[in-house]
Amino acid sequence: MTGPVESKADTIVRLRRRMAEIPARSDTSPRPSLAVLAPDRPSADRPPQAPAPTLRTLPAPAPIAHLLPHRGLVRGSIVQLSGATALHAGLVASVTESGGWAALIGTPRFGLLAATEMGANLKRCAIVPDPGPDPIAVAAVLVDGIDLVVLSLAGADVPPSRARAITARARRTGAILVVTDGHWPTVDLHLDARVAGYRGLGAVGGRITGVDLTVEARARGHQPRRADVAVTGRAGGVTWVAIQDDSVPLKVAR
């Protein structure tokens, strides 16, 4: 006989209790984000304000970071992922390996083994494989205390009004919300990874030792960039290596 089904309110209470048990945050100081702009010009009736802190970032695999304007994932941003799931694992690995916290919502097929081989610290991962009928509500709770929140939208199209509320919350707390498998109205960065080939396979077969990806980064307000990246097994782990030294800027049709 199965137990009672947990309500959304109970789920949120349980998540808040778990977040309160986290022994240390990766960064306890105030978190500037995309919401931080240049300070206003002083006026006659208002004293000059202190300079705004600079943007700060969370790490990404080196070849991916090379494509990004700030060489990392900017705190308080919304990131859309599409294509190969190795990209999801790479971001979680980079953040947790550096001491950050990550949450995975509605991603039961997430490659935990692959992420671990890339260096992920699973002790710093909160995994919610079945968030119930409203995964966005779960994400809204987790952006209050987790550095990187990966949310599968399961094909949903999020209404702009609701997206604005969650985005504002992420801006305020400095969390990064990564959305997959659906549509978020406005994102700060779109990362797309497509499989270009496999390593280790010869003309008569063999064993796959790696995969080549074509990764494209489209950051809002910046020219899109693309690079070829190899994800390969090496020394008991999995590494990300740029196939060519420099990323290629893309020409956008006008």
C-alpha positions as CSV (number, residue, x, y, z in Angstrom):
1,M,0.0,0.0,0.0
2,T,1.5,3.3,-1.0
3,G,1.8,6.3,1.3
4,P,0.0,9.6,0.9
5,V,1.1,11.8,-2.1
6,E,3.2,14.8,-1.0
7,S,1.5,18.1,-1.7
8,K,3.3,21.0,-3.4
9,A,3.3,22.9,-0.1
10,D,4.8,19.9,1.7
11,T,7.4,19.6,-1.0
12,I,8.4,23.2,-0.7
13,V,8.6,23.0,3.1
14,R,10.8,19.9,2.8
15,L,13.1,21.6,0.3
16,R,13.5,24.7,2.5
17,R,14.4,22.5,5.4
18,R,17.0,20.7,3.3
19,M,18.5,24.0,2.1
20,A,18.8,25.2,5.7
21,E,20.9,22.1,6.5
22,I,23.5,23.0,3.9
23,P,26.6,23.6,6.1
24,A,28.2,26.4,4.0
25,R,27.5,28.4,1.0
26,S,30.1,28.7,-1.8
27,D,30.0,32.5,-1.4
28,T,28.4,34.2,1.7
29,S,29.0,37.8,0.6
30,P,26.4,39.8,-1.3
31,R,26.0,38.5,-4.9
32,P,26.1,41.1,-7.7
33,S,24.4,39.9,-10.8
34,L,23.0,41.1,-14.1
35,A,20.6,43.3,-12.2
36,V,23.6,45.4,-11.1
37,L,24.1,48.3,-13.5
38,A,26.5,51.2,-13.6
39,P,25.8,53.7,-10.7
40,D,23.5,56.6,-11.4
41,R,24.9,60.0,-11.9
42,P,24.8,62.1,-8.7
43,S,22.3,64.9,-8.6
44,A,22.0,68.0,-6.5
45,D,19.5,66.4,-4.0
46,R,21.1,63.0,-3.9
47,P,24.6,62.2,-2.7
48,P,27.0,60.1,-4.9
49,Q,26.4,56.3,-4.6
50,A,29.2,53.8,-4.0
51,P,30.4,52.2,-7.2
52,A,28.5,49.0,-8.1
53,P,30.3,45.7,-7.7
54,T,31.5,44.0,-10.8
55,L,29.8,41.0,-12.3
56,R,30.9,37.7,-10.9
57,T,30.7,34.3,-12.5
58,L,30.6,30.6,-11.9
59,P,33.0,28.4,-13.8
60,A,32.2,26.4,-17.0
61,P,34.4,23.9,-18.8
62,A,37.3,25.8,-20.3
63,P,36.4,25.5,-24.0
64,I,32.8,26.7,-23.1
65,A,34.1,29.5,-20.9
66,H,36.2,30.7,-23.8
67,L,33.0,31.4,-25.8
68,L,31.4,33.5,-23.1
69,P,31.7,37.3,-22.8
70,H,32.7,37.1,-19.1
71,R,34.6,33.8,-19.4
72,G,32.0,32.1,-17.1
73,L,28.3,31.9,-16.2
74,V,27.2,35.3,-14.8
75,R,25.4,35.1,-11.5
76,G,21.7,36.0,-11.7
77,S,21.4,35.0,-15.3
78,I,19.0,32.7,-17.1
79,V,20.7,30.1,-19.4
80,Q,19.0,27.9,-22.0
81,L,20.6,24.6,-22.9
82,S,19.8,22.5,-26.0
83,G,21.4,19.6,-27.8
84,A,23.9,17.1,-26.3
85,T,23.4,16.3,-22.6
86,A,27.1,16.3,-22.0
87,L,26.8,20.1,-21.7
88,H,24.5,19.7,-18.7
89,A,27.0,17.4,-17.0
90,G,29.9,19.7,-17.8
91,L,28.3,22.7,-16.2
92,V,27.3,20.8,-13.0
93,A,30.8,19.3,-12.8
94,S,32.5,22.7,-13.1
95,V,30.3,24.4,-10.5
96,T,30.4,21.7,-7.8
97,E,34.0,20.9,-8.3
98,S,34.8,24.5,-7.5
99,G,32.8,24.4,-4.3
100,G,29.4,25.6,-5.6
101,W,26.0,24.0,-5.1
102,A,23.8,22.6,-7.9
103,A,20.2,21.4,-8.1
104,L,18.7,19.1,-10.7
105,I,14.9,19.3,-11.1
106,G,12.9,16.9,-13.3
107,T,16.0,15.4,-14.9
108,P,15.8,11.6,-14.0
109,R,18.0,10.7,-17.0
110,F,20.8,13.1,-16.0
111,G,24.1,11.4,-16.4
112,L,25.4,11.3,-12.8
113,L,28.2,9.0,-13.8
114,A,29.3,11.2,-16.6
115,A,29.2,14.3,-14.4
116,T,31.3,12.5,-11.7
117,E,33.9,11.5,-14.3
118,M,34.1,15.2,-15.3
119,G,34.8,16.1,-11.7
120,A,31.4,16.7,-10.2
121,N,31.0,16.6,-6.4
122,L,27.6,14.8,-5.9
123,K,27.6,15.8,-2.2
124,R,27.0,19.3,-3.5
125,C,24.0,18.3,-5.7
126,A,20.4,18.4,-4.7
127,I,18.5,16.0,-7.0
128,V,14.7,16.3,-7.4
129,P,13.9,13.7,-10.2
130,D,10.1,14.0,-9.8
131,P,9.2,17.6,-8.7
132,G,5.4,17.0,-9.2
133,P,3.1,19.0,-11.4
134,D,4.8,22.3,-10.8
135,P,8.6,22.1,-11.2
136,I,8.8,25.9,-11.6
137,A,7.6,26.3,-8.0
138,V,10.4,24.0,-6.9
139,A,12.9,26.0,-8.9
140,A,11.6,29.2,-7.3
141,V,12.5,27.8,-3.9
142,L,15.9,26.5,-4.8
143,V,17.2,29.7,-6.4
144,D,17.1,31.2,-2.9
145,G,20.0,29.0,-1.8
146,I,21.6,27.1,-4.6
147,D,24.2,28.5,-7.0
148,L,23.2,26.6,-10.2
149,V,19.6,25.3,-10.7
150,V,19.0,23.0,-13.7
151,L,15.3,22.9,-14.5
152,S,13.7,20.6,-17.1
153,L,10.6,22.2,-18.4
154,A,9.4,18.9,-20.0
155,G,8.3,20.6,-23.1
156,A,6.4,23.4,-21.4
157,D,6.1,27.0,-22.6
158,V,6.5,29.2,-19.6
159,P,4.2,32.3,-19.5
160,P,6.1,35.6,-19.5
161,S,4.5,36.8,-16.2
162,R,5.7,33.8,-14.3
163,A,9.1,33.8,-16.0
164,R,9.6,37.4,-14.9
165,A,8.9,36.5,-11.3
166,I,11.5,33.7,-11.2
167,T,14.0,35.7,-13.2
168,A,13.7,38.6,-10.7
169,R,14.3,36.2,-7.9
170,A,17.4,34.7,-9.5
171,R,18.7,38.2,-10.2
172,R,18.3,39.1,-6.5
173,T,19.9,36.0,-5.1
174,G,22.7,35.7,-7.7
175,A,21.6,32.1,-8.6
176,I,21.9,30.9,-12.2
177,L,18.8,29.2,-13.6
178,V,19.5,26.7,-16.4
179,V,16.4,25.7,-18.3
180,T,16.1,22.7,-20.7
181,D,13.5,20.9,-22.8
182,G,11.1,23.8,-23.1
183,H,10.7,27.5,-23.8
184,W,11.6,30.3,-21.4
185,P,10.5,33.7,-22.8
186,T,13.8,35.6,-22.3
187,V,17.2,34.2,-21.6
188,D,20.6,35.8,-21.1
189,L,22.6,33.0,-22.7
190,H,21.7,30.1,-25.0
191,L,24.2,27.2,-25.3
192,D,23.7,24.6,-27.9
193,A,25.9,21.5,-28.3
194,R,25.6,19.2,-31.3
195,V,27.4,15.9,-31.8
196,A,29.9,16.2,-34.7
197,G,31.5,12.8,-34.4
198,Y,32.9,10.1,-32.1
199,R,36.4,9.1,-31.2
200,G,37.9,5.7,-31.0
201,L,35.9,4.1,-33.8
202,G,37.8,2.9,-36.8
203,A,36.7,1.5,-40.2
204,V,36.0,-1.9,-38.6
205,G,34.6,-0.7,-35.3
206,G,36.3,-0.1,-32.0
207,R,35.4,1.5,-28.6
208,I,34.1,5.0,-28.2
209,T,36.6,7.0,-26.2
210,G,35.2,10.5,-26.7
211,V,32.8,12.6,-28.6
212,D,33.3,15.8,-30.7
213,L,30.8,18.6,-30.1
214,T,30.1,21.8,-32.0
215,V,29.1,24.3,-29.3
216,E,27.4,27.6,-30.1
217,A,27.0,30.3,-27.5
218,R,24.5,33.2,-28.0
219,A,24.8,35.7,-25.2
220,R,22.3,38.6,-25.2
221,G,23.9,41.8,-26.6
222,H,27.0,39.9,-27.9
223,Q,28.0,38.3,-31.2
224,P,27.3,34.6,-31.2
225,R,30.4,32.4,-31.1
226,R,31.0,28.7,-32.0
227,A,33.8,26.2,-31.4
228,D,34.5,22.5,-31.8
229,V,35.1,20.7,-28.6
230,A,36.3,17.2,-27.7
231,V,35.0,15.5,-24.6
232,T,37.4,12.6,-24.0
233,G,38.4,10.1,-21.4
234,R,41.8,10.7,-20.0
235,A,43.6,9.5,-16.8
236,G,40.5,8.0,-15.3
237,G,38.3,11.0,-15.9
238,V,36.6,13.0,-18.7
239,T,38.1,16.2,-20.0
240,W,36.9,19.1,-22.2
241,V,39.4,20.1,-24.9
242,A,39.1,22.7,-27.6
243,I,39.8,21.2,-31.0
244,Q,41.0,24.5,-32.3
245,D,42.6,27.3,-30.3
246,D,40.2,30.2,-31.2
247,S,36.4,30.3,-31.2
248,V,34.8,31.3,-34.5
249,P,32.5,34.4,-34.4
250,L,29.3,33.8,-36.4
251,K,27.8,36.3,-38.9
252,V,24.2,37.0,-38.0
253,A,21.9,37.6,-41.0
254,R,20.2,41.0,-40.7
